[in-house]
Amino acid sequence: MPVPLRIACPQCGQILYRKRAGRCPTCGAPVSIHVEQTRKREERIEKILAVLGTGLVLAVFVLAGGIGLLEGVAVYAVAGAALFYAAKKTFTPNRPSKD
């Protein structure tokens, strides 16, 4: 299930829940181009991670094919942790900061 993308207004920083007529409901700044660029960026990142994840699973399958059960589980756990770390470092926080 995809995580809903929370996009902040480039002018006032408020989260854009509704974007009527391509403007921020709080300050009235035009946001349609900003929203489109942000969505394209997130979609590109998701595609890259999907390709990396598929490649990683195939590589682990080929490399860990002849080893025992416990070693295979350990290899898959390390590969999963590596992909999780890559995804965590790639995506920007989707929550407002607590500052």
BELMO-V853774 format. One record per backbone hydrogen bond with DSSP energy under -1.0 kcal/mol. CO is the residue of the C=O (numbers start at 0). NH is the residue of the N-H. Records with the same first field share a line. If there is no record, write none. Layout:
# BELMO-V853774
CO=NH ; NH
This chain:
# BELMO-V853774
6=15
8=12
13=8
14=16
18=21
19=22
21=30 ; 31
23=27
28=23
30=34
31=35
32=36
33=37
34=38
35=39
36=40
37=41
38=42
39=43
40=44
41=45
42=46
43=47
44=48
45=49
46=50
47=51
48=52
49=53
50=54
51=55
52=56
53=57
54=58
55=59
56=60
57=61
58=62
59=63
67=71
68=72
69=73
70=74
71=75
72=76
73=77
74=78
75=79
76=80
77=81
78=82
79=83
80=84
81=85
82=86
83=87
84=88
85=89
86=90
